[in-house]
Amino acid sequence: MRFSSDALPARDRFDVWRDLIGRKLFRMSIDPIGEAPYRAKAALRALPSLKIGIGSVSAAIHHHTREIALAENDDVLLVVNLRGSLLVRRASTDLVLGPGDGLIVECREPGIYVMSGPGRHLAVRLSPGVLGAFSRHVGRAFGRVIPAPTEALKLLAGYARTLPQGEWELSPAATQVVTDHIGDLLALIVGAGGDTAAVARQRGLAAARLGAVKTVIRERIGHFDLTAHAVAQDQGISPRYLRQLFEAEDQNFSGYVLEQRLGQAHAMITSRRFASESISKIAFEVGFGDLSYFNRSFRRRFERTPREARAEAIRAWAEEDQRGDGGSELVARRR
């Protein structure tokens, strides 16, 4: 689910957001700070034992009141402050989370979350069962600020923040994999040891590292010098370990880079937004240095040449214009 207050009249924004957060998602009451029009933008993915939300909001005070807490279950909530400052008031102490810091709390615990200015946050709510045998130890991490440099926290934040953004549906098997990975990383954050830590590192930590590697690749897809060595250096790992991460999922670095470049090229070639750009320019923009190789790879992947793909898109645009559909951009993006 996605929400943006920008689509609403300014007078209605706060009331709609308060209803969404307070009654449907994270069970909090909200008071705005200041007189400026309230703004909120968020995305949520809800799985059977896991909810992940990420969003940017205006200054406000969020109350997890005693009445709300009494109606809660024993879920665990990880809050990661991505931007701005977040003051958390618990029964016994006040905690300040700087950018990148995290905090784990029990959903049954009352608390007040104060944002004196606009901020961006990640919230991960999960059932204790996700943590397996380690669930009985998670309480020792409640109310303790997790510093931003903590490796497992950074990897969990990078892995989790991409999940609400995607529009794809997850199969039951994929849902279980994602849930296990989040649980593994949280176990490492709170100090898992022994066999639990070994499994978590092998499963959750590796998945998060690979997710971070793939994010770097997508961000630099147009660079001609995008190499395994450069990406590994950026992530502070060895090229050998990077290759092992891909091999564990029956992939390889060069194959993934090629697939991303071809996917982006296809999206641009079939988009009206780039209709005035030549196919050769698009190929260079997504990182191909050899047009012959690009054409061969594109045809092998999509079973048509780049020119044929663009011609099909142009015909589709014309048909939609005749219908007055106006949805050609969306159709092109989905192809």
VEXPA-275003 format. One record per atom (N, C-alpha, C): x, y, z. Coordinates in pm, whole numbers, padded with zeros to 5 digits, always signed. Example, Ala and Ser with C-alpha at 12.3 -4.5 7.8 and 13.67 -1.06 7.14 Angstrom:
<recs>
+01319-00569+00780;+01230-00450+00780;+01320-00330+00780;+01285-00225+00708;+01367-00106+00714;+01290+00003+00787;
</recs>
This chain:
<recs>
+00083-00117+00000;+00000+00000+00000;+00088+00123+00000;+00044+00225-00075;+00116+00352-00077;+00022+00465-00042;+00077+00568+00022;-00003+00683+00061;+00078+00809+00038;+00013+00912-00015;+00076+01042-00028;-00027+01149+00003;+00004+01236+00097;-00089+01343+00132;-00101+01446+00021;-00004+01448-00071;-00007+01547-00178;-00130+01532-00267;-00191+01412-00266;-00310+01388-00349;-00437+01439-00283;-00426+01492-00160;-00543+01535-00083;-00543+01686-00065;-00661+01745-00046;-00667+01888-00010;-00592+01911+00121;-00526+02024+00134;-00443+02052+00251;-00522+02038+00381;-00649+02075+00381;-00729+02071+00505;-00759+01929+00549;-00751+01832+00457;-00787+01694+00491;-00666+01604+00517;-00548+01652+00488;-00430+01565+00489;-00406+01501+00626;-00404+01583+00728;-00369+01529+00859;-00474+01430+00908;-00602+01462+00890;-00708+01373+00940;-00702+01236+00872;-00677+01235+00742;-00669+01107+00670;-00547+01028+00716;-00433+01095+00730;-00311+01027+00775;-00327+00974+00917;-00386+01054+01005;-00407+01011+01143;-00497+00888+01149;-00599+00885+01066;-00687+00769+01063;-00614+00646+01012;-00531+00665+00909;-00458+00553+00849;-00359+00494+00948;-00278+00580+01011;-00177+00533+01106;-00240+00484+01236;-00335+00563+01288;-00390+00533+01419;-00479+00410+01422;-00548+00382+01315;-00646+00273+01318;-00606+00153+01235;-00525+00173+01133;-00502+00063+01040;-00360+00008+01043;-00260+00090+01069;-00123+00044+01053;-00052+00023+01185;-00012+00131+01253;+00075+00118+01368;+00010+00159+01501;-00119+00186+01500;-00195+00206+01623;-00133+00314+01712;-00136+00435+01662;-00088+00550+01738;-00182+00667+01717;-00192+00755+01816;-00260+00881+01797;-00154+00987+01768;-00190+01088+01690;-00092+01184+01640;-00139+01326+01664;-00046+01412+01708;-00069+01556+01719;+00035+01627+01633;-00009+01714+01542;+00089+01786+01459;+00161+01893+01541;+00277+01932+01493;+00354+02041+01554;+00364+02153+01451;+00322+02272+01490;+00330+02386+01399;+00203+02404+01318;+00198+02513+01243;+00079+02551+01167;+00091+02518+01018;+00208+02477+00972;+00226+02449+00829;+00139+02331+00786;+00094+02327+00660;+00015+02214+00612;+00090+02083+00633;+00019+01983+00684;+00081+01855+00715;+00109+01778+00587;+00226+01712+00585;+00262+01630+00469;+00310+01494+00516;+00271+01392+00443;+00313+01256+00475;+00316+01174+00346;+00418+01092+00334;+00431+01002+00220;+00488+00872+00271;+00420+00762+00244;+00462+00635+00303;+00426+00518+00213;+00496+00407+00235;+00467+00282+00166;+00471+00171+00270;+00385+00072+00253;+00374-00037+00350;+00361-00169+00277;+00429-00270+00328;+00405-00407+00285;+00371-00489+00408;+00255-00554+00405;+00208-00635+00518;+00211-00782+00480;+00285-00861+00555;+00293-01006+00539;+00232-01070+00663;+00206-01199+00662;+00137-01260+00776;+00200-01234+00912;+00333-01239+00921;+00400-01220+01051;+00491-01098+01051;+00475-01011+00950;+00570-00903+00933;+00504-00785+00863;+00524-00664+00916;+00482-00541+00850;+00604-00451+00837;+00624-00396+00719;+00735-00306+00697;+00681-00177+00637;+00709-00066+00702;+00664+00063+00652;+00778+00161+00646;+00779+00246+00545;+00880+00350+00532;+00811+00477+00486;+00847+00590+00547;+00779+00712+00509;+00847+00838+00558;+00806+00949+00497;+00851+01082+00535;+00731+01159+00586;+00745+01224+00702;+00631+01294+00763;+00675+01428+00819;+00577+01516+00836;+00601+01646+00897;+00622+01630+01047;+00663+01739+01110;+00683+01739+01255;+00554+01700+01326;+00565+01610+01425;+00446+01562+01494;+00487+01488+01620;+00388+01464+01706;+00406+01380+01825;+00316+01258+01809;+00374+01140+01813;+00301+01015+01800;+00288+00952+01939;+00166+00923+01979;+00139+00868+02112;+00097+00721+02100;+00176+00633+02159;+00134+00494+02176;+00082+00484+02319;-00044+00523+02336;-00100+00543+02469;-00114+00411+02546;-00138+00425+02676;-00157+00306+02760;-00279+00226+02714;-00384+00297+02673;-00504+00228+02625;-00475+00148+02499;-00400+00208+02407;-00364+00137+02284;-00273+00019+02316;-00176+00041+02405;-00081-00065+02440;-00150-00185+02503;-00252-00161+02584;-00322-00271+02650;-00394-00361+02550;-00429-00305+02436;-00498-00384+02334;-00402-00452+02236;-00271-00431+02257;-00171-00486+02166;-00142-00633+02196;-00072-00696+02101;-00021-00831+02121;+00128-00822+02156;+00199-00933+02149;+00340-00934+02189;+00436-00912+02072;+00389-00845+01965;+00477-00814+01852;+00592-00724+01897;+00699-00729+01819;+00818-00647+01842;+00827-00542+01731;+00865-00421+01766;+00876-00312+01669;+01018-00259+01665;+01077-00258+01548;+01207-00193+01526;+01181-00063+01452;+01225+00048+01510;+01215+00180+01448;+01355+00224+01409;+01373+00262+01283;+01502+00314+01235;+01479+00457+01189;+01551+00549+01248;+01541+00690+01213;+01633+00718+01095;+01576+00739+00979;+01657+00756+00857;+01699+00901+00834;+01616+00995+00880;+01652+01136+00860;+01584+01220+00967;+01651+01323+01012;+01597+01408+01116;+01632+01356+01255;+01564+01410+01355;+01587+01369+01493;+01458+01312+01550;+01470+01207+01629;+01354+01141+01687;+01377+01122+01837;+01290+01182+01918;+01294+01166+02063;+01189+01063+02103;+01232+00960+02174;+01142+00855+02221;+01133+00863+02372;+01012+00884+02422;+00990+00893+02566;+00927+00762+02615;+01003+00690+02695;+00954+00568+02757;+00923+00597+02904;+00872+00499+02974;+00831+00521+03113;+00946+00568+03200;+01065+00515+03174;+01177+00542+03265;+01284+00634+03208;+01281+00661+03080;+01391+00738+03022;+01351+00799+02889;+01427+00901+02847;+01413+00961+02715;+01533+00921+02631;+01507+00883+02505;+01613+00841+02414;+01607+00927+02288;+01722+00965+02238;+01729+01044+02115;+01795+00960+02006;+01725+00945+01895;+01777+00869+01782;+01823+00967+01675;+01952+00961+01643;+02004+01039+01532;+01984+00965+01401;+02024+01024+01290;+02009+00959+01160;+02078+00823+01157;+02003+00720+01121;+02057+00585+01110;+02044+00502+01235;+02016+00565+01350;+02001+00490+01475;+01871+00411+01476;+01870+00302+01554;+01751+00219+01565;+01713+00197+01710;+01590+00150+01729;+01539+00120+01863;+01438+00006+01852;+01449-00091+01942;+01355-00203+01946;+01267-00187+02070;+01136-00195+02050;+01043-00184+02162;+00938-00294+02151;+00874-00322+02263;+00763-00416+02264;+00635-00338+02237;+00550-00390+02149;+00429-00317+02112;+00332-00300+02229;+00349-00378+02334;+00265-00364+02452;+00309-00248+02542;+00421-00186+02507;+00476-00080+02593;+00429+00057+02545;+00373+00139+02636;+00336+00276+02599;+00462+00357+02567;+00446+00458+02486;+00559+00544+02455;+00514+00665+02375;+00601+00766+02370;+00574+00888+02294;+00692+00912+02200;+00663+00940+02074;+00765+00960+01972;+00752+01103+01919;+00853+01184+01946;+00847+01327+01916;+00942+01360+01801;+00887+01416+01694;+00967+01465+01582;+00950+01615+01576;+01054+01689+01612;+01045+01835+01616;+01050+01897+01477;+01090+01819+01378;+01094+01866+01240;+01061+01751+01147;+01056+01778+01017;+01027+01670+00922;+01128+01557+00936;+01083+01436+00916;+01171+01320+00929;+01133+01207+00836;+01220+01109+00832;+01195+00990+00750;+01231+00868+00836;+01144+00768+00837;+01162+00657+00928;+01125+00525+00861;+01186+00420+00913;+01153+00283+00874;+01100+00212+00998;+00989+00142+00984;+00931+00067+01095;+00913-00078+01053;+00964-00169+01132;+00952-00313+01106;+00883-00376+01226;+00765-00427+01205;+00688-00491+01312;+00676-00640+01281;+00715-00724+01376;+00712-00867+01350;+00671-00947+01472;+00619-01064+01445;+00580-01156+01550;+00705-01218+01612;+00707-01239+01744;+00824-01302+01807;+00856-01438+01747;+00755-01506+01691;+00780-01636+01632;+00878-01631+01516;+00891-01514+01454;+00987-01499+01343;+01130-01520+01392;+01154-01488+01519;+01288-01501+01575;+01320-01642+01621;+01223-01731+01617;+01248-01869+01657;+01288-01879+01803;+01385-01965+01830;+01428-01989+01969;+01487-01864+02032;+01534-01770+01951;+01597-01650+02005;+01496-01549+02058;+01366-01573+02034;+01265-01476+02075;+01266-01450+02225;+01302-01551+02304;+01300-01532+02450;+01413-01441+02498;+01509-01410+02410;+01620-01324+02448;+01605-01180+02396;+01505-01155+02311;+01497-01025+02246;+01469-00914+02347;+01406-00948+02460;+01372-00847+02558;+01491-00771+02612;+01609-00831+02606;+01726-00762+02661;+01769-00643+02575;+01712-00634+02453;+01746-00522+02365;+01642-00411+02370;+01530-00432+02439;+01426-00331+02445;+01479-00202+02508;+01448-00089+02444;+01483+00040+02502;+01629+00077+02495;+01705+00008+02410;+01848+00038+02397;+01873+00092+02256;+01931+00211+02246;+01959+00269+02114;+02062+00183+02042;+02031+00148+01919;+02123+00071+01835;+02196+00172+01745;+02325+00190+01763;+02397+00294+01687;+02392+00269+01537;+02390+00379+01463;+02381+00372+01317;+02490+00287+01253;+02616+00286+01304;+02720+00206+01238;+02704+00055+01255;+02609+00008+01337;+02593-00135+01358;+02567-00205+01225;+02654-00300+01190;+02649-00360+01057;+02514-00425+01027;+02466-00508+01119;+02340-00578+01093;+02223-00482+01080;+02226-00370+01155;+02119-00270+01144;+02123-00203+01008;+02240-00166+00961;+02251-00102+00829;+02203-00196+00719;+02239-00323+00730;+02198-00419+00629;+02048-00444+00634;+01993-00453+00755;+01849-00473+00767;+01773-00354+00709;+01819-00233+00741;+01751-00114+00689;+01758-00109+00537;+01874-00142+00481;+01887-00141+00336;+01801-00247+00270;+01793-00364+00332;+01713-00474+00279;+01563-00446+00293;+01523-00400+00411;+01381-00383+00439;+01320-00264+00365;+01395-00157+00347;+01336-00036+00290;+01296-00055+00144;+01352-00154+00074;+01314-00178-00065;+01183-00254-00078;+01144-00328+00026;+01029-00418+00015;+00896-00347+00000;+00869-00237+00073;+00740-00171+00052;+00728-00100-00082;+00841-00072-00147;+00839+00007-00270;+00790-00073-00390;+00816-00204-00391;+00782-00285-00507;+00633-00308-00521;+00586-00317-00646;+00444-00340-00672;+00414-00488-00693;+00518-00572-00687;+00496-00713-00714;+00435-00785-00595;+00364-00892-00624;+00310-00978-00518;+00416-01083-00482;+00422-01120-00355;+00515-01221-00310;+00443-01355-00297;+00502-01459-00348;+00447-01593-00332;+00464-01636-00187;+00391-01741-00142;+00410-01790-00005;+00555-01827+00025;+00623-01887-00073;+00763-01925-00051;+00851-01801-00036;+00830-01701-00123;+00909-01578-00114;+00879-01502+00015;+00753-01504+00057;+00715-01440+00183;+00791-01501+00299;+00802-01633+00300;+00873-01700+00409;+01021-01665+00407;+01080-01658+00287;+01222-01623+00274;+01248-01483+00328;+01165-01387+00287;+01181-01249+00333;+01166-01241+00484;+01065-01308+00538;+01042-01306+00682;+01161-01366+00757;+01213-01477+00707;+01329-01539+00771;+01450-01447+00770;+01473-01379+00657;+01588-01291+00647;+01579-01175+00747;+01460-01114+00757;+01442-01004+00853;+01464-01055+00995;+01408-01172+01026;+01427-01229+01159;+01572-01258+01190;+01646-01309+01091;+01788-01338+01110;+01866-01211+01143;+01840-01105+01068;+01914-00980+01089;+01879-00918+01224;+01752-00926+01262;+01715-00872+01393;+01782-00952+01505;+01791-01084+01487;+01860-01166+01588;+02005-01124+01603;+02071-01093+01491;+02210-01048+01498;+02220-00911+01565;+02122-00824+01539;+02124-00691+01600;+02119-00700+01752;+02035-00789+01802;+02018-00795+01947;+02118-00889+02013;+02210-00946+01934;+02320-01020+01995;+02307-01169+01995;+02254-01227+01889;+02246-01373+01882;+02385-01434+01883;+02394-01550+01941;+02521-01622+01945;+02502-01767+01910;+02611-01840+01905;+02605-01984+01883;+02543-02022+01749;+02462-02128+01749;+02401-02177+01626;+02307-02076+01563;+02235-01999+01647;+02142-01898+01595;+02218-01795+01512;+02330-01748+01564;+02409-01649+01491;+02465-01708+01363;+02508-01833+01368;+02565-01896+01249;+02462-01905+01137;+02339-01947+01172;+02233-01954+01071;+02198-01816+01020;+02189-01719+01111;+02153-01583+01072;+02254-01523+00977;+02383-01546+01006;+02486-01492+00916;+02481-01558+00779;+02460-01687+00778;+02459-01761+00652;+02338-01724+00567;+02225-01697+00633;+02101-01677+00560;+02066-01529+00550;+02035-01464+00661;+01990-01326+00658;+02097-01226+00621;+02216-01241+00679;+02324-01145+00653;+02367-01151+00508;+02378-01272+00454;+02417-01286+00314;+02312-01225+00222;+02184-01248+00252;+02077-01192+00168;+02080-01040+00171;+02102-00981+00289;+02107-00836+00299;+02229-00778+00227;+02342-00847+00239;+02462-00801+00167;+02439-00804+00016;+02378-00912-00031;+02352-00922-00175;+02254-00814-00217;+02154-00786-00133;+02061-00678-00164;+02131-00544-00175;+02225-00519-00085;+02300-00393-00090;+02387-00386-00216;+02448-00499-00252;+02529-00504-00374;+02443-00474-00497;+02325-00534-00502;+02237-00512-00618;+02188-00368-00624;+02169-00305-00509;+02130-00165-00507;+02240-00078-00568;+02365-00103-00531;+02477-00028-00588;+02482-00048-00740;+02462-00171-00786;+02465-00199-00929;+02357-00119-01002;+02235-00120-00947;+02125-00046-01013;+02153+00104-01015;+02213+00155-00908;+02242+00299-00902;+02351+00338-01001;+02442+00247-01033;+02556+00280-01120;+02547+00209-01255;+02428+00169-01294;+02412+00085-01411;+02464+00151-01538;+02466+00283-01543;+02512+00352-01662;+02662+00372-01669;+02736+00327-01568;+02881+00344-01567;+02948+00233-01648;+03035+00271-01738;+03107+00172-01818;+03204+00090-01734;+03254+00151-01625;+03353+00084-01541;+03290+00012-01422;+03167-00035-01438;+03098-00107-01332;+03153-00250-01326;+03240-00274-01230;+03306-00405-01218;+03278-00466-01081;+03298-00596-01074;+03281-00666-00947;+03379-00611-00844;+03500-00581-00885;+03601-00529-00793;+03558-00395-00736;+03504-00306-00820;+03463-00173-00775;+03346-00182-00677;+03249-00267-00707;+03132-00282-00620;+03173-00346-00487;+03259-00447-00493;+03306-00512-00371;+03380-00413-00283;+03463-00330-00344;+03537-00229-00267;+03442-00131-00201;+03336-00091-00273;+03238+00001-00218;+03168-00058-00096;+03144-00190-00097;+03072-00257+00011;+03164-00310+00121;+03294-00294+00104;+03389-00340+00204;+03401-00491+00212;+03381-00559+00099;+03396-00705+00094;+03491-00740-00018;+03534-00864-00023;+03627-00906-00127;+03550-00945-00253;+03611-00930-00372;+03546-00974-00495;+03508-01121-00490;+03588-01202-00423;+03556-01346-00412;+03427-01366-00334;+03412-01293-00223;+03290-01307-00144;+03170-01254-00223;+03189-01147-00298;+03081-01095-00382;+03034-01201-00480;+03129-01269-00544;+03090-01375-00639;+03017-01488-00568;+03058-01520-00446;+02991-01626-00370;+02848-01589-00336;+02823-01460-00309;+02687-01415-00280;+02595-01441-00399;+02643-01411-00518;+02563-01436-00638;+02548-01585-00664;+02656-01660-00647;+02651-01803-00673;+02552-01875-00583;+02536-01824-00461;+02441-01887-00367;+02298-01878-00418;+02271-01785-00510;+02138-01772-00569;+02140-01809-00717;+02238-01891-00754;+02250-01938-00893;+02255-01822-00992;+02328-01717-00954;+02347-01602-01041;+02496-01574-01053;+02531-01476-01136;+02667-01425-01137;+02662-01275-01159;+02771-01209-01125;+02775-01063-01129;+02747-01009-01269;+02820-01058-01368;+02806-01005-01503;+02666-01031-01559;+02609-01147-01526;+02474-01178-01573;+02371-01085-01514;+02388-01053-01385;+02293-00962-01321;+02305-00821-01380;+02428-00774-01400;+02448-00642-01459;+02384-00636-01598;+02406-00740-01678;+02349-00743-01813;+02196-00739-01807;+02136-00817-01718;+01990-00820-01707;+01936-00683-01667;+02002-00614-01574;+01957-00482-01533;+01970-00381-01646;+02079-00387-01720;+02097-00293-01831;+01994-00318-01941;+01969-00443-01972;+01869-00474-02075;+01730-00432-02030;+01698-00456-01904;+01567-00417-01854;+01546-00267-01860;+01649-00191-01822;+01637-00045-01828;+01630+00003-01972;+01709-00057-02059;+01705-00018-02200;+01567-00043-02259;+01508-00159-02229;+01376-00192-02281;+01272-00093-02230;+01279-00059-02102;+01183+00036-02045;+01194+00172-02112;+01315+00217-02142;+01333+00348-02205;+01292+00345-02351;+01326+00240-02420;+01292+00229-02563;+01141+00227-02583;+01067+00169-02491;+00921+00156-02506;+00844+00264-02428;+00914+00370-02385;+00850+00478-02311;+00840+00603-02397;+00725+00668-02394;+00708+00794-02468;+00805+00901-02419;+00839+00892-02292;+00928+00994-02236;+01061+00998-02309;+01105+00883-02361;+01234+00877-02430;+01218+00854-02580;+01100+00884-02633;+01073+00857-02774;+01163+00936-02868;+01210+01053-02823;+01295+01136-02909;+01442+01095-02903;+01478+01007-02811;+01617+00965-02800;+01645+00845-02888;+01759+00845-02953;+01794+00733-03040;+01822+00609-02958;+01807+00495-03021;+01832+00369-02952;+01979+00358-02912;+02067+00407-02997;+02210+00400-02964;+02242+00484-02841;+02178+00602-02830;+02203+00686-02713;+02153+00618-02586;+02037+00553-02594;+01983+00481-02479;+02077+00369-02438;+02128+00296-02536;+02221+00186-02507;+02343+00236-02431;+02398+00350-02474;+02514+00405-02406;+02478+00454-02266;+02358+00511-02251;+02317+00565-02121;+02304+00456-02015;+02269+00335-02056;+02254+00227-01957;+02381+00143-01944;+02490+00188-02008;+02619+00124-01982;+02675+00034-02089;+02607+00022-02203;+02662-00060-02312;+02763+00021-02393;+02882-00032-02411;+02984+00035-02490;+02997-00019-02630;+02927-00127-02662;+02936-00193-02791;+02794-00213-02843;+02756-00140-02950;+02619-00147-03002;+02585-00285-03059;+02682-00348-03120;+02655-00481-03176;+02621-00580-03064;+02698-00574-02956;+02672-00661-02842;+02536-00629-02779;+02504-00500-02771;+02374-00460-02717;+02260-00517-02801;+02269-00502-02932;+02161-00552-03019;+02145-00703-03009;+02256-00775-03006;+02249-00922-02994;+02187-00962-02860;+02232-00897-02755;+02182-00931-02622;+02034-00897-02608;+01995-00783-02661;+01855-00740-02652;+01766-00839-02726;+01807-00879-02845;+01724-00972-02924;+01715-01109-02855;+01825-01152-02798;+01823-01281-02729;+01733-01275-02605;+01730-01161-02537;+01651-01149-02415;+01502-01128-02443;+01468-01045-02542;+01328-01007-02564;+01269-01065-02693;+01350-01141-02767;+01303-01207-02890;+01254-01106-02994;+01315-00992-02994;+01289-00889-03095;+01405-00789-03087;+01427-00717-03195;+01534-00618-03195;+01486-00493-03122;+01580-00406-03083;+01538-00280-03020;+01445-00198-03110;+01472-00196-03241;+01386-00121-03333;+01246-00181-03338;+01237-00313-03337;+01106-00379-03338;+01030-00349-03209;+01100-00347-03096;+01036-00317-02969;+00980-00175-02969;+01057-00080-03023;+01008+00058-03028;+00891+00070-03124;+00897+00001-03237;+00786+00008-03334;+00657-00046-03271;+00667-00154-03195;+00550-00208-03126;+00494-00107-03027;+00582-00039-02955;+00537+00060-02858;+00468+00177-02928;+00522+00221-03040;+00461+00333-03114;+00322+00296-03162;+00305+00173-03210;+00172+00128-03253;+00075+00127-03135;+00124+00081-03021;+00038+00078-02903;-00002+00219-02859;+00092+00314-02867;+00060+00452-02830;-00049+00507-02923;-00036+00479-03053;-00134+00530-03150;-00272+00473-03122;-00279+00344-03092;-00408+00282-03062;-00471+00342-02937;-00390+00367-02837;-00442+00423-02713;-00486+00567-02732;-00414+00641-02816;-00453+00779-02845;-00588+00783-02915;-00611+00688-03003;-00739+00681-03074;-00853+00651-02978;-00826+00569-02878;-00928+00536-02778;-00943+00647-02675;-00844+00739-02671;-00844+00841-02567;-00812+00784-02432;-00734+00675-02433;-00706+00600-02311;-00613+00675-02218;-00507+00734-02276;-00411+00808-02195;-00325+00722-02107;-00331+00589-02125;-00256+00502-02036;-00136+00439-02101;-00089+00500-02213;+00018+00435-02288;+00147+00425-02210;+00176+00526-02128;+00301+00522-02052;+00303+00403-01958;+00187+00380-01892;+00180+00268-01799;+00193+00136-01873;+00129+00126-01990;+00140+00003-02068;+00284-00021-02109;+00351+00084-02155;+00489+00069-02198;+00578+00025-02084;+00555+00077-01965;+00639+00043-01852;+00620-00102-01810;+00500-00154-01832;+00471-00289-01786;+00522-00395-01884;+00557-00353-02006;+00601-00452-02105;+00741-00497-02079;
</recs>
